[in-house]
Amino acid sequence: MSDWPYFPEVSEKQDQDFMDKLIALRKAFNRPMIVTSSYRPPGHPDEIKKSQPGPHTFGRAVDIAISGSDAFHLIALAKEFSMRGIGLKQHGPHKKRFLHLDDMPNSSIRPRPTVWSYG
C-alpha cells in the first residue's frame, strides 16, 4: 500500500515523478480516480505475453476505472499533465472499462505520444 494521497491502492514501486503527475492530474480532475492496475513485475501474466516490458513494469503507468463523459474529460486533462501513452477500453460491461495512462518517453520500441484502443 502507498501513502500517496488519493491512491492508497497504488504500489509503492511506482515512479515518484509519475506519481507526482498523477496526483496533480487527480486534483485537476477533481473527482475520484480508481486505480485498477499500477506497477506490475515482469513475471505478471499481463506482462509475460508482451515482447518488451510494458510501462507498468517501469512503475510509470496506471489503469483507471472510468467510462463515458468522465473518460473523455480525463483524456483531455491527461495530455495537459504529460501523459503520453493513452489506452482506452470503453466497450463491454461498464465495470470492465478503463483508461491506461503512462508517461513513458518516446523510443523506437515504444513510440510516444500515442493513443490506442483495446480490442
Residue pairs with C-beta under 8 A, 6 or more apart in sequence:
1 8
1 9
1 12
2 8
2 9
2 10
2 11
2 12
2 14
2 19
4 10
4 14
4 19
4 23
5 23
6 23
6 26
6 32
6 33
7 19
7 22
7 23
7 26
7 33
7 35
9 34
9 35
9 38
10 19
10 35
10 38
10 39
10 62
11 38
11 39
11 59
13 39
13 59
14 38
14 39
14 59
14 60
14 62
15 58
15 59
15 60
17 103
18 59
18 60
18 61
18 102
18 103
21 81
21 82
21 83
21 103
22 33
22 62
22 81
22 101
24 81
25 33
25 74
25 77
25 78
25 81
25 83
25 101
26 33
28 77
28 80
28 81
29 73
29 74
29 77
31 70
33 64
33 66
33 74
34 64
34 65
34 66
35 62
35 63
35 64
35 65
36 63
36 64
36 65
36 98
37 46
37 56
37 62
37 63
38 56
38 59
38 61
38 62
38 63
39 56
39 57
39 59
40 46
40 47
40 54
40 56
40 57
41 47
41 57
42 48
42 53
42 57
44 56
44 57
46 54
46 56
47 53
47 54
47 56
47 57
52 109
52 110
54 61
55 61
55 85
55 102
55 104
55 110
56 102
58 104
60 102
60 103
60 104
61 85
61 100
61 101
61 102
61 104
62 100
62 101
62 102
63 98
63 99
63 100
63 101
64 74
64 98
64 99
64 100
64 101
65 95
65 97
65 98
66 74
66 97
66 98
66 99
67 90
67 94
67 97
68 90
71 88
71 90
71 97
71 99
74 99
75 86
75 88
75 99
75 115
78 86
78 99
78 101
79 86
79 113
82 103
83 101
83 102
83 103
84 102
84 103
84 104
84 105
84 106
84 112
84 113
84 114
85 100
85 101
85 102
85 103
85 104
85 110
85 112
85 113
85 114
86 99
86 100
86 101
86 113
86 114
86 115
86 116
87 99
87 100
87 115
87 116
87 117
87 118
88 99
88 100
88 115
88 116
88 117
88 118
89 96
89 97
89 98
89 99
89 100
89 117
89 118
90 97
90 117
91 97
104 110
104 112
105 112
106 112
106 113
